Amino acid sequence: MVNKIVKQSLTRKWGVALAFCALTLAAQAQKPNWLNMDLQKDSVFGISTEKAYNELLKGKKSTKVLVAVIDSGIDTAHEDLKQVLWVNMKEKKGKAGKDDDRNKYTDDINGWSFLGSAKGNVAYDNLELTRLVREGRAKFGDASKMPSDTTGLAKYKELEEAFEQKHAMAQMQYKSVQSFTAVVDSVIAGTGKPAPTLTDLQAYQPKNQPEARMKGILEQQLQRYPDVVAFKEKELKPALDHFKEEAEYQLNVDFDPRAIVGDDYKNVNEKYYGTADVTGPEADHGTHVAGIIGAVRNNAIGVDGVADNVAIMAVRAVPNGDERDKDVANAIRYAVDNGAKVINMSFGKPYSPEKKAVDEAVKYAMSKDVLMIHAAGNDGLNIDSVASFYPSRYYLDGKGEAAAWIEVGASSPSDDENLVASFSNYGKKNVDVFAPGVAIYSSTPGSKYDYHDGTSMAAPVVTGLAALIRSYYPKLTAIQVKDIILKSVVKVNHPVMVVADRMPRSVSMTDVCNTGGVVNAYNALKLAATY
């Protein structure tokens, strides 16, 4: 679930793209720390973290809480994170190559990666749909050599059809972004400037209707960027790169990077493989998530995380593509076995062929009093109505669900009909709460900082809150902490806009999540004190 919201917005009709850009710009017009601000005091729909620290936590002692971030990797050298990274004291830093704690994960100083080996790291991988189609083609692909056992043939045909549709859609989106870029280039050429500024744009007379519409979009974007070329580099280039990645890796049945890991991939029970390199080749997403949770507070650099006394464990299991169930199950078990009390999972996919293995790992986490926080996804869908979205709290055997699990949608800073982020999945049954997820400013690799959007950003807000509660009230169980977070939301009493059946609709907040509100640190800590 790597952050691709702006990329997606560019492939829609420009009117929708313009609306989303306006929403993002409105968020960024606020202070970078808006997610921690208070609605009444600051007029932005943050979670009142600063109010909680100032009014409820001064002088109180806390206990360090270990939080696992299962993600794409974390930049362990980041200036605002290196002080809060978990350090496995049983592993001796000076003895590289020796498994000092004998847990069969050699040199796991800050965590572990299930996406690599001494030979290198997996950067890109297929979508799960691609992997399933590849398996199906190997079994059923040649009609003249159809196996005698045709079990699964009907399902394979469904998957093949879904794959072809997705492949065609990706090609169409790629052409759409190319067309968008061509109009931008036309506007740039028309201004006669190598890097037109907002003033240059305002003075430019468009030659046609596409240029006129593009001028409006660019004028809004240049409230955020110094010139059009900077906008292209930051927004259009990543979008074009994304669709290239789709074609070459994610939707390419001939691409399979797993050999570099060196495990027996078909053995879902295998646990001991991987590498101690928890940064990996692409740590942007995980580094951003980690900063939201626990970047060092009040150090006069970067950003302030939600929680002030955490150790962050990096568990790398999410490539650029779909995560694999085996890796997710092992990542959860690794986090639990090493003491994590909260696990952040900002990833998801629509197929889970080894869900049973993931379920067993989730059950294990439940037995060890671990709270799991999961991002609801960025497809703008009612996930009560879709067939599946994984990982999920519901067990495949139909015997219950994970009790200590919170599903999180993304909200904007606006206390109006635009509160629910246009990209956020929602669901009265399957989404528990909303949290800030639009234009969230946090850490990125190389000791840098940037804005990202997504439920991937909303989930760590809740993870940080859960860690904060467990830190100041360490006797509370995972289920009690979940109960506190859900009961203490700020209720939203006005209508909000969502997309249903491809049309914008005005609905109640209780129609988009079961609590009908946005998480709030101040309310939660007040409530925690009564338990």
C-alpha positions, -999 to +999 in steps of 0.1 A: +000+000+000+028+023-009+015+059-011+003+065-047-026+088-041-014+118-062-004+093-090-039+079-089-056+113-089-038+123-121-054+094-139-089+104-131-109+131-148-092+163-142-121+177-122-116+150-096-078+156-097-084+193-092-107+186-062-081+163-046-053+188-052-074+214-035-079+192-005-042+184-003-033+220-006-058+230+021-041+205+044-006+217+036-017+253+042-019+242+078+012+237+099+032+205+092+022+193+127-015+196+121-022+160+129-013+166+165-033+198+168-067+204+184-100+212+166-112+238+190-079+255+196-063+253+162-094+249+139-080+218+123-092+183+129-061+169+145-060+144+174-052+169+202-018+153+210-002+185+221-031+193+243-028+159+259+009+164+266+004+199+280-027+192+302-026+156+311+009+141+309+032+168+325+052+152+353+039+117+347+062+088+343+060+065+313+073+031+303+090+025+270+067+006+245+081-015+217+063-008+184+068-030+153+065-013+119+060-040+092+067-021+061+091-014+032+120-007+055+132+022+077+162+045+072+181+035+104+204+065+101+177+091+100+184+120+123+149+120+138+146+083+142+179+067+151+174+075+188+141+057+189+150+026+170+147-007+189+181-022+196+184-059+203+207-059+232+212-097+229+230-091+196+265-077+199+272-050+173+309-058+171+304-094+162+289-093+127+279-126+112+273-143+146+239-151+159+246-140+195+211-145+208+206-178+189+172-168+176+183-179+141+182-142+128+218-133+127+227-096+135+191-085+139+201-053+157+172-032+147+148-058+134+147-082+104+140-083+067+122-112+050+129-097+016+165-104+010+197-124+017+234-119+015+229-118-023+207-087-022+172-073-016+139-076-033+129-041-044+100-049-068+076-078-068+044-089-085+009-082-075-006-112-058-030-115-087+000-118-111+015-146-090-018-165-089-022-161-127+014-174-132+006-205-112-027-210-131-010-206-165+016-232-155-012-257-147-039-248-172-023-225-198-020-250-226-054-263-236-039-292-255-022-304-223-050-299-198-042-319-167-066-347-156-071-328-123-090-296-133-096-285-097-094-248-096-099-242-133-130-220-129-112-199-103-082-196-126-104-183-154-118-156-131-083-146-121-071-145-157-100-122-166-093-099-137-056-098-146-063-089-182-087-061-171-062-047-147-034-049-173-056-030-198-065-004-171-028+001-163-020+008-199-049+032-202-038+050-170-002+052-183-015+068-215-036+092-194-006+104-174+014+107-206-014+129-221-015+149-189+023+154-191+020+164-227-004+192-219+019+204-191+048+205-215+026+224-240+019+250-213+056+253-204+065+258-240+038+284-245+051+305-216+085+307-232+101+300-198+122+270-189+106+267-155+074+288-154+065+303-120+030+312-107+034+347-121+044+333-155+013+311-155-011+338-145+002+359-174-001+331-199-031+329-223-040+292-230-042+282-267-071+257-261-094+242-236-071+215-223-044+241-217-070+263-199-080+235-176-043+226-170-035+262-162-060+261-134-046+229-120-010+242-122-019+275-105-031+255-075-001+233-075+022+262-076+010+273-042+030+242-032+058+241-057+081+270-068+076+263-105+060+239-130+092+219-135+093+212-098+057+200-099+066+177-128+095+162-110+076+156-077+042+145-091+043+134-127+077+116-128+067+093-099+034+086-116+051+077-149+076+056-129+047+038-112+031+027-144+064+016-157+069-005-126+034-020-131+043-030-166+078-043-159+073-059-124+039-058-108+018-071-138+046-091-155+040-128-152+076-135-164+091-115-135+097-134-102+124-119-079+120-145-051+152-164-060+173-137-044+158-144-010+168-181-012+139-196+008+117-224-002+088-202-010+062-230-013+070-240+023+047-215+042+060-229+075+096-219+069+107-191+092+144-187+092+154-167+061+161-131+052+187-105+061+195-080+089+193-051+063+161-035+075+165-004+054+165-021+020+165-003-014+133+017-010+126+028+026+105+059+019+072+045+030+084+028+062+105+057+072+075+081+069+053+057+089+079+054+117+082+092+120+045+096+125+046+071+153+076+081+172+100+107+157+119+123+186+097+150+201+109+185+210+144+181+196+140+212+173+145+192+141+122+174+118+088+164+132+073+153+165+059+118+166+027+110+184+043+089+211+072+102+233+086+069+247+087+042+221+113+019+206+105+012+169+113-022+155+118-024+117+104-055+101+108-054+063+082-075+045+065-051+020+081-046-015+071-023-042+043-046-053+021-069-031+035-084+001+036-122+003+015-140+030+045-161+042+065-129+048+036-112+066+030-142+089+067-144+098+070-106+103+041-107+128+057-137+147+091-120+147+076-088+161+057-107+188+086-130+198+108-099+203+084-081+226+064-057+204+032-046+221+017-027+191+022-036+154+016-011+126+005-026+092+002+000+065-003-024+036-030-046+020-041-065-011-072-081-025-059-117-026-045-139+002-037-174-010-020-183+024-044-165+047-044-194+070-008-188+078-014-151+084-044-160+106-023-183+128+003-155+132-025-130+141-039-155+167-004-158+181-003-120+185-037-120+202-025-146+227+005-124+236-016-092+243-005-074+211-026-046+195-026-046+157-033-015+137-042-018+100-047+007+072-081+004+054-067+011+019-067+038-007-093+028-033-122+050-022-143+019-017-169+007+008-150-024+020-182-037+036-193-044+000-161-057-017-152-094-017-120-091+003-092-069+015-062-085+033-049-089+059-081-089+078-092-094+113-117-122+103-103-157+104-106-179+073-121-208+093-151-186+103-143-190+139-142-155+152-119-125+146-089-108+161-102-089+190-073-065+194-073-051+159-082-016+147-090-008+111-082+029+101-095+052+075-079+086+065-093+120+074-084+155+063-080+187+085-114+200+074-143+198+098-168+198+070-182+175+043-146+169+030-134+154+063-132+119+048-103+118+024-115+112-011-091+082-016-099+065+017-117+032+019-146+031+044-171+008+059-197+009+087-187-026+097-151-031+087-136+003+095-133+013+131-121+049+132-106+077+111-074+095+117-054+122+099-041+109+065-040+139+041-008+159+036+010+143+066+045+157+071+070+131+083+105+117+079+119+103+047+152+087+039+184+107+040+173+127+071+147+145+049+110+152+054+080+153+031+042+152+028+025+119+020-012+110+018-029+077+025-045+054+050-009+043+053-003+076+072-036+074+092-028+039+107+005+050+123-013+080+139-035+054+157-005+032+164+013+062+180-018+068+201-020+032+212+017+032+221+012+065+241-016+049+261+003+017+268+033+038+278+015+059+304-009+031+315+012-001+311-012-023+330-039-019+304-044-048+280-044-046+242-082-050+241-087-023+268-065+001+248-086-006+217-117-001+237-104+033+249-094+045+215-128+036+200-149+050+228-130+083+229-133+094+193-146+129+185-180+122+170-187+138+136-224+150+135-224+166+100-226+148+067-194+137+049-188+130+012-178+096-001-178+079-035-204+052-039-212+035-072-188+060-088-209+089-076-202+114-048-227+109-020-234+127+013-236+103+042-234+101+079-200+095+096-216+064+112-220+051+077-182+052+070-169+037+103-185+020+132-175+046+158-186+076+137-155+096+146-119+106+145-094+094+172-084+118+199-054+116+222-067+139+248-100+121+252-083+087+251-059+095+279-086+110+300-106+079+296-076+056+302-071+073+336-105+059+346-098+023+338 
